[in-house]
């Protein structure tokens, strides 16, 4: 076992023993030069380290804060995690945006989450969220639909995603160039306080946080606050003045969060993709020379009802990437509009 593995095994033993208590892990490490020394000082014996090899067996990687693959944005947090457990492929670049919101989202809210996530993913940005019901799940799905990267931060072990009904979604994320991330060792249950703790990782992994539908006292408000405290940008989608799902959202706007009405505004504000570039690409894709755009428009013009992307692909013979890329630019150009039932001419 290498020195790095011995350090990771020692940290893992202490994380299991302390129940991943950040305060206790910090105290144990503060007075020692290594996690091995911290473990020896606890006089626990060697039996706890026996579960470390099981991580590799289950395709789980433990990254300590000094690991070269540890996300640099997490190191910038006021309270950076000492280590994270990762299942899948975790990008280490800073091209990341979090999308968060209520579990009890409206249809429109879920639609917006998917739209924002799809646009971010197509721009090469990794979408971060928490795998919860509502906005979180919609954000992950949107990124996957665009064949992009998405990271789910869990309040439990990465071996047993929560909620259980999202197990297939979690499996799809790890198979399609994404990752599950947790501060807690495998087997850790989703205790209530851990959902608030994991929100700092959602904020910490991202350049900015987009809030879609946050009621009063929503966990999304905690994520937004933690993001602001870490010097990250916070964007909020406005909604109906009296709708309960937007009480917290509107409070964030009053407190100085940036109002966003489309994903391109977020990308431009963060300096990831200039808005002019997006609009120019949209115009270029809708010129007469662009056969893909013309074919899609012909399909939509010949239908009296919204058309699904599967039907568009079937009727035009375009590949999935070609169809999704062209539809995105058509939407940006306001030539096509996406509805819950499919695509229509704008």
Secondary structure in CASP SS format (residue, H / E / C, confidence):
PFRMAT SS
TARGET T0000
AUTHOR 0000-0000-0000
METHOD secondary structure of the structure
MODEL  1
X C 1.00
X C 1.00
X H 1.00
X H 1.00
X H 1.00
X H 1.00
X H 1.00
X H 1.00
X H 1.00
X H 1.00
X H 1.00
X H 1.00
X H 1.00
X H 1.00
X H 1.00
X H 1.00
X H 1.00
X C 1.00
X C 1.00
X C 1.00
X C 1.00
X H 1.00
X H 1.00
X H 1.00
X H 1.00
X H 1.00
X H 1.00
X H 1.00
X H 1.00
X H 1.00
X C 1.00
X C 1.00
X C 1.00
X C 1.00
X H 1.00
X H 1.00
X H 1.00
X H 1.00
X H 1.00
X H 1.00
X H 1.00
X H 1.00
X C 1.00
X C 1.00
X C 1.00
X C 1.00
X H 1.00
X H 1.00
X H 1.00
X H 1.00
X H 1.00
X C 1.00
X H 1.00
X H 1.00
X H 1.00
X H 1.00
X H 1.00
X C 1.00
X C 1.00
X C 1.00
X E 1.00
X E 1.00
X E 1.00
X E 1.00
X C 1.00
X C 1.00
X C 1.00
X C 1.00
X C 1.00
X C 1.00
X C 1.00
X H 1.00
X H 1.00
X H 1.00
X H 1.00
X C 1.00
X C 1.00
X C 1.00
X C 1.00
X C 1.00
X C 1.00
X C 1.00
X E 1.00
X E 1.00
X E 1.00
X E 1.00
X E 1.00
X E 1.00
X C 1.00
X C 1.00
X C 1.00
X C 1.00
X C 1.00
X C 1.00
X C 1.00
X E 1.00
X E 1.00
X E 1.00
X E 1.00
X E 1.00
X E 1.00
X C 1.00
X C 1.00
X C 1.00
X C 1.00
X C 1.00
X H 1.00
X H 1.00
X H 1.00
X H 1.00
X H 1.00
X H 1.00
X H 1.00
X H 1.00
X H 1.00
X H 1.00
X H 1.00
X H 1.00
X H 1.00
X H 1.00
X H 1.00
X H 1.00
X C 1.00
X C 1.00
X C 1.00
X E 1.00
X E 1.00
X E 1.00
X E 1.00
X C 1.00
X C 1.00
X C 1.00
X C 1.00
X C 1.00
X H 1.00
X H 1.00
X H 1.00
X H 1.00
X H 1.00
X H 1.00
X H 1.00
X H 1.00
X H 1.00
X H 1.00
X H 1.00
X C 1.00
X C 1.00
X C 1.00
X C 1.00
X E 1.00
X E 1.00
X E 1.00
X E 1.00
X E 1.00
X C 1.00
X C 1.00
X C 1.00
X C 1.00
X C 1.00
X C 1.00
X C 1.00
X C 1.00
X C 1.00
X H 1.00
X H 1.00
X H 1.00
X H 1.00
X H 1.00
X H 1.00
X H 1.00
X H 1.00
X H 1.00
X H 1.00
X H 1.00
X H 1.00
X C 1.00
X C 1.00
X C 1.00
X E 1.00
X E 1.00
X E 1.00
X E 1.00
X C 1.00
X C 1.00
X C 1.00
X C 1.00
X C 1.00
X C 1.00
X C 1.00
X C 1.00
X C 1.00
X H 1.00
X H 1.00
X H 1.00
X H 1.00
X H 1.00
X H 1.00
X H 1.00
X H 1.00
X H 1.00
X H 1.00
X H 1.00
X H 1.00
X H 1.00
X C 1.00
X C 1.00
X C 1.00
X E 1.00
X E 1.00
X E 1.00
X E 1.00
X E 1.00
X C 1.00
X C 1.00
X C 1.00
X C 1.00
X C 1.00
X C 1.00
X H 1.00
X H 1.00
X H 1.00
X H 1.00
X H 1.00
X H 1.00
X H 1.00
X H 1.00
X H 1.00
X H 1.00
X H 1.00
X C 1.00
X C 1.00
X C 1.00
X E 1.00
X E 1.00
X E 1.00
X E 1.00
X C 1.00
X C 1.00
X C 1.00
X C 1.00
X C 1.00
X C 1.00
X C 1.00
X H 1.00
X H 1.00
X H 1.00
X H 1.00
X H 1.00
X H 1.00
X H 1.00
X H 1.00
X H 1.00
X H 1.00
X H 1.00
X C 1.00
X C 1.00
X C 1.00
X E 1.00
X E 1.00
X C 1.00
X C 1.00
X C 1.00
X H 1.00
X H 1.00
X H 1.00
X H 1.00
X H 1.00
X H 1.00
X H 1.00
X C 1.00
X C 1.00
X C 1.00
X C 1.00
X C 1.00
X H 1.00
X H 1.00
X H 1.00
X H 1.00
X H 1.00
X H 1.00
X H 1.00
X H 1.00
X H 1.00
X H 1.00
X H 1.00
X C 1.00
X C 1.00
X C 1.00
X C 1.00
X C 1.00
X H 1.00
X H 1.00
X H 1.00
X H 1.00
X H 1.00
X H 1.00
X H 1.00
X H 1.00
X H 1.00
X H 1.00
X H 1.00
X C 1.00
X C 1.00
X C 1.00
X C 1.00
X C 1.00
X E 1.00
X C 1.00
X H 1.00
X H 1.00
X H 1.00
X H 1.00
X H 1.00
X H 1.00
X H 1.00
X H 1.00
X C 1.00
X C 1.00
X C 1.00
X H 1.00
X H 1.00
X H 1.00
X H 1.00
X H 1.00
X H 1.00
X H 1.00
X H 1.00
X H 1.00
X H 1.00
X H 1.00
X H 1.00
X H 1.00
X C 1.00
X C 1.00
X C 1.00
X E 1.00
X E 1.00
X E 1.00
X E 1.00
X C 1.00
X C 1.00
X E 1.00
X E 1.00
X E 1.00
X E 1.00
X C 1.00
END
